[in-house]
Amino acid sequence: MLFTGGGLALNPWPQAAALAVGKAGLRNLAYSLAAELEPEGIHVATVTIAGMVQPGTEFDPERIAEVYWQLHSEPRGQWQQEIIFR
């Protein structure tokens, strides 16, 4: 199970407090599910994107997709719970 989170989970911004709460909650859910489901052989992780997704930038969707593939391809025992894409 792969989730997508946002940088506000890591660095809250007062003007976006309502959005930051949701991002932090999603991150917490992913970590909780990872702890619960790993013994069952289910990999749960989140990609936290700390920037604006836009083609032709460091946050190009193609570059971000590679991170999801990396998580998907990790062998059991080497699972990461989060990749922070900065």
N, C-alpha and C positions, 0 to 999 in steps of 0.2 A: 504494500500500500504506500503510495507516494503522495505527499501533500505539498501544496505550494503555499508558502507564507511570505510575509513582507517584512522589510527592515524595521517597520514601526514596532514589531515585537521585540526588537533588540534596543532600539533607540526611540522611545516614545517622544511625541511632539505634542505639546499642549493643544495646539489648534486642530489636531486630528485624534484627540483622545478616544472618541467613540470607535474609530477605525482601529486604533492601536490595541484596544482591549480585545477585539476580535482576532487580530493577528497573534497576540500573546496567547489567547485561549486555544487557537488552532495549534500553535507550537507545543503547548502543554499537552493537548490531546494526543498529538503525534508521539511525544516522548512517553506518555502513559501507555498508549497502545503498543509501542515498541517493547516496553518492559513486559507487558502482559503476553504478547503474542510470539516473542522470540522463541520461547521454549517449544512452541507448536510449529516452529519452522517458517513463520511468517515474518518477512522483513517489512518493517514500517519505518519510513524516513520522511523528512521534510526538506525541501529546498527553500531556503529563505532568500528571497531576492531583494537585495538592499539597493534598489535603484529603479528607474523608470525603464520598462521594457520598450525597446524601440529598435527597429531594423537599422543596421549600419552603425551601431554604437557598441560599447562594451557590453551592453545588455541586450544584444541581438538575440531574438528567439532561437536561432540556430545554435548559438553558443550555449544558451540555457538548456536546450534539448540534450546536448552532449552530457550535461551534468545528470540529467534523469537517466540516461542510458548507462552512465557510470554506476549509479546507485543500483539500477536493475541488474547489472552484470556482476556485482560484487559476490564473491563466494561466501557461503555461510561461515561464520566465525570471523569474518572481516567486515561485517555490516557496519556501516556508519548510520547514525540516527539523524544527522543533519549535515547539509552542506550549505554554507553561507556564501551566496554568490554576490561578490562586491565588485 
